[in-house]
Amino acid sequence: MYQKILVAVDGSDASYNALKEALNLSKLTGGSVEALFVFYTQIHSQLKEKQAIVKDESGKERKITLAEKEEEEVRKGVEQIGSDAHISIPFSWKIGNVPDEIILAAKTGNADLIVIGSTGKSMTSRILLGSVSAAVVEKSPLPVLVTRTK
């Protein structure tokens, strides 16, 4: 039962809550958890055209794209949750249609369960049940656990 759990993360509180719930579930099943961040193709294209200056831990400034900045922020959120749980959480990211990429990653990675937050980072997805989570539930051949933000 649920030996491999894929969690869709986007930097929102709902996605980080989904990751925490997946970690709790994995403790019960003895399974593993992986995190996946997917950029919509159009958004990634726009964000890779713009630059930001960020500082690393040593205080040194560097120039990166806004797409790289977004990915780094989500990765750090996943790492922090893993650190708090004393576990290393594998993290990957993709570009494409978000629901389709989540389902494809779950199938190709032999996941038994997809865990996703009920709403995402965008304002439109906060109005209704997140469009991404609804699409994943509708299209996925795998079980999907949709979590709510606490």
C-alpha positions as CSV (number, residue, x, y, z in Angstrom):
1,M,0.0,0.0,0.0
2,Y,1.4,3.3,-1.2
3,Q,5.1,2.5,-1.3
4,K,5.9,5.4,-3.6
5,I,4.1,8.7,-3.2
6,L,4.5,11.6,-5.6
7,V,3.7,15.1,-4.2
8,A,3.0,18.0,-6.5
9,V,4.5,21.2,-5.0
10,D,4.3,24.8,-6.3
11,G,5.5,26.9,-3.3
12,S,2.0,27.4,-1.9
13,D,1.0,26.6,1.7
14,A,-1.4,24.1,0.3
15,S,1.3,22.2,-1.5
16,Y,3.6,22.2,1.5
17,N,0.8,20.9,3.6
18,A,0.3,18.1,1.0
19,L,3.9,17.3,1.3
20,K,3.7,17.1,5.1
21,E,0.6,14.9,4.9
22,A,2.4,12.6,2.4
23,L,5.3,12.3,4.8
24,N,2.9,11.3,7.6
25,L,1.3,8.7,5.3
26,S,4.7,7.3,4.3
27,K,5.5,6.7,8.0
28,L,2.4,4.5,8.3
29,T,3.1,2.6,5.1
30,G,6.9,2.5,5.1
31,G,6.8,4.1,1.7
32,S,8.9,6.9,0.1
33,V,8.0,10.4,-0.9
34,E,9.2,12.5,-3.9
35,A,8.3,16.1,-4.7
36,L,7.7,17.5,-8.2
37,F,7.4,21.1,-9.3
38,V,6.0,21.8,-12.7
39,F,6.1,25.1,-14.6
40,Y,3.4,25.8,-17.1
41,T,5.3,26.2,-20.4
42,Q,4.0,29.8,-21.0
43,I,4.9,30.9,-17.4
44,H,8.3,29.4,-17.6
45,S,9.0,31.1,-21.0
46,Q,8.0,34.5,-19.4
47,L,10.0,34.0,-16.3
48,K,13.2,32.8,-18.0
49,E,13.3,36.1,-19.9
50,K,13.5,38.2,-16.8
51,Q,16.4,38.4,-14.4
52,A,16.8,38.7,-10.7
53,I,19.7,39.3,-8.4
54,V,19.9,36.9,-5.4
55,K,22.3,36.4,-2.6
56,D,23.7,33.0,-1.7
57,E,24.4,31.9,1.9
58,S,27.8,33.7,1.9
59,G,26.1,36.9,0.8
60,K,27.6,36.8,-2.7
61,E,25.2,38.3,-5.3
62,R,24.5,36.5,-8.5
63,K,22.1,37.0,-11.5
64,I,19.6,34.3,-12.3
65,T,16.3,34.1,-14.2
66,L,13.0,34.5,-12.4
67,A,12.3,30.9,-13.4
68,E,15.5,29.7,-11.7
69,K,14.5,31.8,-8.6
70,E,11.1,30.3,-8.4
71,E,12.5,26.8,-8.7
72,E,15.1,27.5,-6.0
73,E,12.4,28.9,-3.6
74,V,10.2,25.8,-4.1
75,R,13.2,23.5,-3.7
76,K,14.2,25.3,-0.5
77,G,10.7,24.9,0.9
78,V,10.8,21.1,0.2
79,E,14.3,20.8,1.7
80,Q,13.1,22.7,4.9
81,I,10.1,20.3,5.3
82,G,12.5,17.4,4.8
83,S,14.9,18.8,7.3
84,D,12.2,19.3,9.9
85,A,11.2,15.6,9.4
86,H,14.8,14.4,9.4
87,I,14.5,13.0,5.9
88,S,15.9,13.9,2.4
89,I,13.0,14.3,-0.1
90,P,13.9,13.8,-3.7
91,F,12.9,16.9,-5.7
92,S,12.5,17.4,-9.5
93,W,11.0,19.9,-11.8
94,K,9.6,19.9,-15.3
95,I,8.1,22.3,-17.8
96,G,4.8,21.5,-19.5
97,N,1.1,21.2,-18.9
98,V,1.0,20.8,-15.1
99,P,-1.7,18.1,-14.6
100,D,-0.3,16.0,-17.5
101,E,3.3,16.3,-16.2
102,I,2.3,15.3,-12.7
103,I,0.4,12.2,-14.0
104,L,3.2,11.3,-16.4
105,A,5.9,11.6,-13.6
106,A,3.8,9.4,-11.3
107,K,3.3,6.8,-14.0
108,T,6.9,6.7,-15.2
109,G,8.2,6.8,-11.6
110,N,6.0,3.9,-10.6
111,A,4.2,5.9,-7.9
112,D,1.3,4.3,-6.1
113,L,-0.3,7.6,-5.1
114,I,-0.3,11.3,-6.1
115,V,-0.8,13.8,-3.3
116,I,-1.7,17.4,-4.2
117,G,-3.0,20.5,-2.4
118,S,-6.6,21.5,-3.0
119,T,-5.5,25.0,-4.1
120,G,-2.3,26.3,-5.7
121,K,-0.3,29.4,-5.8
122,S,-2.3,31.3,-8.4
123,M,-5.3,33.5,-7.5
124,T,-7.6,31.7,-9.9
125,S,-6.9,28.3,-8.4
126,R,-7.8,29.7,-5.0
127,I,-11.3,30.7,-6.1
128,L,-12.4,27.1,-6.9
129,L,-11.0,23.7,-6.2
130,G,-7.6,24.2,-7.8
131,S,-7.8,23.7,-11.5
132,V,-4.6,21.6,-11.4
133,S,-5.8,19.4,-8.5
134,A,-9.2,18.9,-10.2
135,A,-7.6,18.0,-13.5
136,V,-5.2,15.5,-11.8
137,V,-8.2,13.9,-10.0
138,E,-10.1,13.7,-13.3
139,K,-7.3,12.3,-15.5
140,S,-5.2,10.2,-13.2
141,P,-5.3,6.4,-13.5
142,L,-3.7,6.4,-10.0
143,P,-5.3,7.2,-6.7
144,V,-5.1,10.9,-5.8
145,L,-5.2,12.4,-2.3
146,V,-6.2,16.0,-2.3
147,T,-5.3,17.8,1.0
148,R,-6.7,21.0,2.4
149,T,-4.7,23.9,3.9
150,K,-4.9,23.9,7.6
